[in-house]
Amino acid sequence: MPPTELSVAGITVVQSMGNDPLLPVAVRRPVAPGQGSMTDAIAAWANATESSFRADNAPSEQAPAELNVGWQVITASGPVLGIRMETFEFGGASGQTTHRVFYGDGSTTWTGMDLVTTAGRAEVAALVRSAVRASGHATLDPDEVGAAGVDALLTDLTFSAAGDLVLLLDQGTVAPFSAGNLTVTVPQATAEPLLSERGRRVADAVRSGLPYAVSVPTSAAPTPVAPATPVAPAPVPPASPAVAPPPAAAVDCAKLKCVALTFDDGPGSLTGTLLDRLEAAGVVATFFVLGQNVRIHPDLVTRMVRSGMVVGNHTWDHRDMKRLSLDEARSEVDRTSAEIARVTGVSTTLLRPPYGSMSPQTATLGQAIILWDVDTEDWKNRDASITTSRALATVRPGSIILMHDIHASTIEAVPAIIAGLKARGFTLVTVPQLLGNPQPGKVYTRR
């Protein structure tokens, strides 16, 4: 992701997380207040992308395919909201990152290619080829740029504050799987005659620098659109003062039958209810959170710490860490740790790699690596009674139980799991209480 990220108040996230290490799938998409048309368009695209991936790929132990879809706000000015969807797909031999931008004004939605007139698209393609030729990029053949079709060049179009048209070209449109993603900038004076009416609307909104404000439809009004309701861009809030967690209870897990409940992939819309149930039962747990979800739900992460829970790192984007370079892996972990510290004032050195997948370099990232020995497979069964049975079937003193706080069935199962563990004489603790002092670089599956 680029270093600058915009935030918009009220955006929530829908997640489809298949935590099968033999077919890793993580799809996250935004739900934007007042942008029903755009939200629906993104949902349809994301669902089709996941369905196509699952149809084309079967679980594999040797070379599992991976799908990872994320998003970011790229424009929030005047009535226009722009969302970039980023897709990483690994097909068993190589990986490719692609982008698609969606724009909305509260009533309609459009994509990047809609910013340019039909007649202007060929000219934009010619400008891209000229830019590639001028760049002297040794691995690119300008004549092959856009060989897959002109529209494939126009999936990610944005505007600079000066009105320049910026194209982010996907791998494969410039040279299959070779040069990564390439950015081409078309100066405002050259781009202006090529813009569609929608393109000019987006360019004008970006240049205006106005606060984001969208007209939100209301069924109570006699007309379909109510007066404009401002939704100001929500800047990333300043660092919170350190949250004062209650002192961890003194627990001797060498003598007691200790078990740690752990929850991955949140925080999300169900996490508050889970915290209610844990607090009501007087139970602590450990949450391995996604960095981008921490940014959206900082209040829930703060509440975790204040309630005596422990917050661990589950990376920023839920990528399979075996496929990342050392720099990419470090970014995934460090950005999330920084976000946790910014929100709570409390740092973490506990890492759970998505899917439990890691390479030797994962141990060099300064984190204790926390896996599990009891897998409820709640992401697969989506059934509270099955999740409860699996949690209790093989648990033993020192166990770490894996669950996910993004599934309603898991939240439903938790009271029965707690009751069952307590009835067997188990003491429920956090991961640090269970392990004592987890050491960076060491892998733990249980005490």
C-alpha positions in Angstrom: 0.0 0.0 0.0 1.1 3.6 -0.5 2.5 5.4 2.5 -0.5 7.8 2.5 -3.9 6.3 3.3 -7.1 8.2 3.7 -9.8 7.3 6.2 -13.5 8.0 6.0 -15.8 8.0 9.0 -18.2 5.1 9.3 -16.6 2.7 6.8 -16.9 -0.9 8.0 -15.5 -4.1 6.5 -16.9 -7.4 5.3 -14.4 -10.2 5.5 -14.4 -13.6 3.8 -11.6 -15.5 5.4 -10.9 -19.1 4.5 -8.3 -20.2 6.9 -7.4 -23.4 5.2 -3.6 -23.5 4.8 -4.1 -25.7 1.7 -6.1 -22.9 -0.1 -5.4 -19.6 1.6 -8.2 -17.0 1.0 -8.6 -13.6 2.6 -11.1 -11.2 1.0 -11.9 -7.8 2.7 -14.1 -5.2 1.2 -15.5 -1.9 2.5 -19.1 -0.9 3.3 -19.3 2.9 2.9 -22.1 5.0 4.5 -24.3 6.6 1.8 -22.5 4.7 -1.0 -24.9 1.8 -1.5 -24.4 1.6 -5.2 -20.6 1.5 -4.9 -20.7 -0.9 -2.0 -22.9 -3.3 -4.0 -20.7 -3.1 -7.0 -17.6 -3.9 -5.0 -19.4 -6.7 -3.3 -20.4 -8.2 -6.6 -16.9 -7.9 -8.0 -15.3 -9.4 -4.8 -17.7 -12.3 -4.6 -17.1 -13.1 -8.3 -13.4 -12.9 -7.8 -13.5 -15.3 -4.9 -15.9 -17.7 -6.6 -13.7 -17.8 -9.7 -10.6 -18.4 -7.7 -12.2 -21.3 -5.8 -13.5 -22.8 -9.0 -10.1 -22.7 -10.6 -8.0 -23.9 -7.6 -8.2 -27.0 -5.4 -6.5 -27.3 -2.0 -2.9 -28.5 -2.3 -0.2 -29.5 0.1 2.6 -29.0 -2.4 1.9 -25.5 -3.9 -1.3 -24.1 -2.5 -2.9 -21.2 -4.5 -3.5 -18.0 -2.5 -6.1 -15.2 -2.9 -5.7 -12.0 -0.9 -8.0 -9.0 -1.6 -7.6 -5.7 0.3 -8.7 -2.1 -0.2 -7.9 1.5 0.5 -9.6 4.9 0.2 -7.8 6.9 -2.6 -10.2 9.8 -3.0 -12.6 11.4 -0.5 -13.4 14.9 -1.7 -16.7 16.7 -2.4 -19.3 14.1 -3.3 -16.8 11.6 -4.6 -15.4 8.6 -2.8 -12.8 6.4 -4.5 -11.8 2.9 -3.4 -8.9 0.9 -4.7 -9.3 -2.9 -4.5 -6.0 -4.7 -4.6 -5.8 -8.4 -5.5 -2.8 -10.7 -5.0 -3.3 -14.1 -6.6 -0.8 -16.9 -6.5 -1.6 -19.8 -8.8 0.9 -22.4 -7.7 3.9 -21.1 -9.7 4.0 -17.3 -9.5 2.1 -14.4 -8.0 0.4 -11.4 -9.6 -0.9 -8.2 -8.0 -3.8 -6.4 -9.8 -5.9 -3.3 -9.0 -9.4 -2.0 -9.7 -10.7 1.4 -8.7 -14.4 2.1 -7.9 -15.9 5.6 -7.6 -19.2 6.6 -6.2 -21.2 9.8 -5.6 -23.9 8.4 -3.3 -26.3 7.5 -6.1 -24.2 6.0 -8.9 -20.9 4.1 -9.2 -18.3 3.7 -11.9 -14.8 2.3 -12.5 -11.5 3.7 -13.7 -12.1 3.1 -17.4 -15.3 5.2 -17.1 -13.1 8.3 -16.5 -12.0 8.4 -20.1 -14.2 8.7 -23.2 -14.5 5.7 -25.4 -12.7 7.5 -28.2 -9.9 8.7 -25.8 -9.0 5.2 -24.5 -6.9 4.3 -27.5 -5.1 7.6 -27.1 -4.4 6.9 -23.5 -3.0 3.6 -24.5 -0.7 5.3 -26.9 0.5 7.7 -24.2 1.2 4.8 -22.0 3.3 3.1 -24.6 5.2 6.3 -25.2 5.9 6.6 -21.5 7.2 3.1 -21.3 9.4 3.7 -24.4 10.8 6.9 -22.8 11.4 5.2 -19.5 13.9 2.9 -21.2 12.8 0.0 -19.0 14.9 -2.9 -20.2 12.3 -5.6 -19.5 9.4 -3.9 -21.2 8.4 -4.0 -24.9 6.3 -0.9 -25.5 4.5 -2.6 -28.4 3.3 -5.3 -26.0 1.8 -2.9 -23.6 -2.0 -3.3 -23.6 -1.8 -6.5 -25.6 -4.6 -7.9 -23.4 -6.8 -5.0 -24.4 -7.0 -1.3 -23.9 -9.5 -1.6 -21.1 -7.0 -3.7 -19.1 -4.8 -0.6 -18.9 -7.6 1.5 -17.4 -8.6 -0.5 -14.3 -6.8 1.9 -11.9 -7.1 5.6 -12.9 -6.8 8.4 -10.3 -6.0 12.1 -10.3 -3.3 14.1 -8.6 -4.1 17.3 -6.8 -2.9 19.2 -9.8 -5.3 17.3 -12.1 -2.8 15.0 -13.7 -4.3 11.6 -14.7 -2.4 8.7 -13.0 -2.5 5.2 -14.3 -1.3 2.3 -12.1 -0.7 -0.5 -14.6 -1.1 -4.1 -13.4 1.4 -6.9 -13.9 0.6 -8.6 -17.2 -0.6 -5.5 -18.9 3.0 -4.2 -19.3 4.9 -7.6 -19.4 3.6 -10.8 -18.0 4.8 -11.3 -14.4 7.9 -9.3 -14.9 8.3 -5.7 -14.0 5.7 -5.5 -11.2 3.3 -2.6 -11.3 4.2 0.5 -13.3 2.8 4.1 -12.8 2.3 6.4 -15.7 1.3 10.1 -15.3 -0.5 12.0 -18.0 -0.2 15.8 -17.5 -3.5 17.6 -16.9 -3.4 19.6 -20.1 -3.0 16.4 -22.1 -5.5 14.4 -20.1 -8.3 17.0 -20.0 -9.6 16.5 -23.6 -9.7 12.7 -23.1 -11.9 12.8 -19.9 -15.5 11.7 -19.8 -18.1 13.7 -17.9 -17.5 11.4 -14.9 -13.7 11.8 -15.3 -14.1 15.6 -15.1 -16.3 15.2 -12.0 -13.6 13.2 -10.2 -10.8 15.5 -11.3 -12.8 18.6 -10.2 -13.6 17.0 -6.8 -9.9 16.1 -6.2 -8.7 19.5 -7.2 -11.3 21.2 -5.0 -9.9 19.9 -1.8 -13.4 20.1 -0.3 -14.3 17.9 2.6 -16.0 14.6 1.6 -19.8 15.0 1.8 -22.3 12.6 0.2 -26.1 12.8 -0.1 -27.6 9.9 1.8 -30.9 8.5 0.5 -33.6 8.1 3.1 -36.9 6.2 2.8 -38.7 8.6 5.0 -38.2 11.5 2.5 -40.7 12.1 -0.3 -37.7 12.4 -2.7 -35.1 9.6 -3.1 -32.2 11.8 -1.9 -32.1 13.8 1.3 -30.2 17.1 1.7 -26.4 16.5 1.7 -25.1 15.2 4.9 -21.4 15.9 5.4 -19.2 13.0 6.2 -15.9 14.5 6.9 -12.7 12.6 6.1 -11.6 10.9 9.3 -7.9 11.4 9.7 -6.0 8.8 11.5 -6.4 9.8 15.2 -3.4 10.8 17.1 -1.6 8.4 19.4 -3.7 7.5 22.4 -2.2 7.9 25.9 -1.1 4.6 27.2 -4.0 2.4 28.2 -3.5 1.1 31.7 -4.3 -2.6 31.6 -5.2 -4.1 34.9 -2.4 -6.1 36.4 -2.3 -9.6 35.1 -3.4 -12.1 37.7 -0.6 -14.2 39.2 -1.2 -17.6 37.8 1.2 -20.6 38.3 0.5 -22.6 35.1 3.2 -25.1 36.3 0.7 -26.2 38.9 -2.7 -25.2 37.5 -4.5 -26.7 34.5 -4.1 -23.6 32.3 -5.6 -23.1 28.8 -5.4 -20.1 26.5 -8.4 -19.1 24.3 -7.2 -17.2 21.2 -9.1 -15.4 18.5 -7.8 -14.4 15.1 -8.8 -12.0 12.2 -10.6 -9.3 14.1 -11.5 -7.0 15.5 -14.8 -6.9 13.7 -18.5 -6.2 14.2 -18.9 -9.2 16.5 -15.9 -8.6 18.7 -17.8 -6.3 21.1 -20.3 -9.1 21.8 -17.5 -11.5 22.4 -15.8 -9.1 24.9 -19.2 -8.8 26.7 -19.3 -12.6 27.1 -15.7 -12.9 28.2 -16.0 -10.1 30.7 -19.3 -11.6 32.1 -17.6 -14.9 32.6 -14.5 -13.3 34.2 -12.3 -14.8 31.5 -9.3 -13.3 29.7 -8.2 -14.3 26.2 -5.6 -13.3 23.5 -6.6 -11.6 20.3 -4.4 -11.8 17.2 -5.6 -8.8 15.2 -5.2 -7.6 11.6 -3.5 -4.1 11.5 -6.1 -2.7 9.1 -8.9 -3.8 11.4 -7.2 -2.1 14.3 -7.3 1.1 12.3 -11.1 0.7 11.7 -12.0 -0.4 15.3 -9.5 1.2 17.6 -12.1 1.4 20.4 -12.4 -2.4 20.5 -8.7 -2.9 20.7 -8.5 -0.3 23.5 -11.3 -2.1 25.3 -9.4 -5.4 25.0 -6.4 -4.0 26.8 -8.5 -2.3 29.5 -10.4 -5.6 30.1 -7.1 -7.5 30.7 -7.0 -9.2 27.3 -3.8 -9.5 25.4 -3.5 -8.2 21.9 -1.1 -9.9 19.4 -0.1 -9.4 15.8 -1.8 -11.2 12.9 -0.1 -9.1 10.2 -1.7 -6.2 8.2 -3.2 -8.0 5.2 -3.4 -11.6 6.2 -0.9 -12.7 3.6 0.7 -16.1 3.5 4.1 -15.2 5.0 5.9 -18.0 3.1 5.5 -16.0 -0.1 6.8 -12.7 1.2 10.2 -11.2 0.9 11.9 -10.3 4.2 11.1 -6.6 3.6 7.4 -7.4 2.8 7.1 -9.7 5.9 8.7 -7.0 8.1 6.3 -4.4 6.8 3.3 -6.7 7.5 4.3 -7.2 11.0 5.8 -3.8 11.9 2.9 -1.8 10.5 0.5 -3.8 12.7 2.6 -3.6 15.8 2.9 0.2 15.3 -0.9 0.5 14.9 -1.5 -1.5 18.1 0.9 0.6 20.0 -0.5 3.8 18.5 -4.1 2.9 19.6 -3.3 1.4 23.0 0.1 2.7 24.0 1.0 -1.0 24.6 3.4 -2.9 22.4 3.2 -6.5 21.5 5.8 -9.1 20.6 3.4 -12.0 19.9 2.8 -13.0 16.3 0.5 -15.5 14.8 1.2 -16.0 11.1 -1.9 -16.3 9.0 -2.8 -19.9 8.3 0.1 -20.8 10.6 2.2 -20.5 7.5 5.8 -19.2 7.8 9.3 -19.5 6.5 12.6 -19.5 8.4 12.8 -15.7 8.0 9.6 -15.3 10.0 11.6 -16.1 13.2 13.8 -13.0 12.5 11.0 -10.4 12.9 11.4 -9.9 16.6 8.2 -11.7 17.6 7.4 -14.9 19.5 5.5 -17.0 17.1 2.3 -18.4 18.6 0.6 -21.3 17.0 -1.9 -23.7 18.6 -2.6 -27.4 19.4 -6.4 -27.3 19.4 -8.0 -26.2 16.2 -11.7 -25.7 16.3 -11.9 -25.2 12.6 -14.7 -22.7 13.3 -14.0 -21.0 10.0 -15.0 -24.2 8.2 -17.9 -25.7 10.3 -19.7 -22.4 11.2 -21.7 -24.3 13.8 -21.6 -23.4 17.5 -22.1 -27.0 18.7 -19.3 -28.4 16.4 -17.0 -25.6 17.4 -17.7 -26.3 21.1 -17.1 -30.0 20.7 -13.8 -29.5 18.8 -12.6 -27.1 21.5 -13.2 -29.5 24.3 -12.4 -32.8 22.6 -8.6 -32.7 22.7 -7.8 -29.9 25.2 -5.3 -30.6 27.9 -3.3 -28.6 30.4 -1.1 -26.1 28.5 -3.3 -26.0 25.3 -3.7 -23.0 23.0 -7.2 -23.1 21.4 -7.6 -21.4 18.0 -10.8 -19.6 17.1 -11.9 -16.5 15.0 -13.9 -13.6 16.3 -15.4 -12.8 12.9 -17.9 -15.7 12.9 -21.3 -15.5 14.6 -21.2 -19.2 15.4 -17.9 -18.8 17.3 -19.3 -16.0 19.4 -22.3 -18.2 20.2 -20.1 -21.2 21.1 -17.9 -19.3 23.6 -20.1 -19.5 26.7 -20.4 -23.3 26.4 -16.7 -23.6 25.8 -15.9 -21.6 28.9 -18.4 -23.6 31.0 -17.0 -26.9 29.7 -13.4 -25.9 30.4 -14.2 -24.6 33.9 -16.2 -27.8 34.7 -13.1 -29.8 34.0 -11.0 -27.7 36.3 -9.2 -25.6 33.7 -8.0 -22.1 34.4 -8.4 -19.8 31.4 -5.4 -17.4 30.9 -3.7 -15.3 28.3 -0.9 -16.5 26.2 1.8 -14.6 28.2 0.3 -16.1 31.4 0.4 -19.6 29.9 3.9 -19.4 28.5 5.5 -17.2 31.1 7.8 -15.1 28.9 7.5 -16.0 25.2 10.9 -15.4 23.5 11.2 -13.7 20.1 12.0 -16.1 17.3 10.7 -19.1 19.2 7.7 -21.1 18.0 5.0 -22.2 20.5 2.1 -24.5 20.0 1.3 -25.1 23.7 3.0 -24.8 27.1 
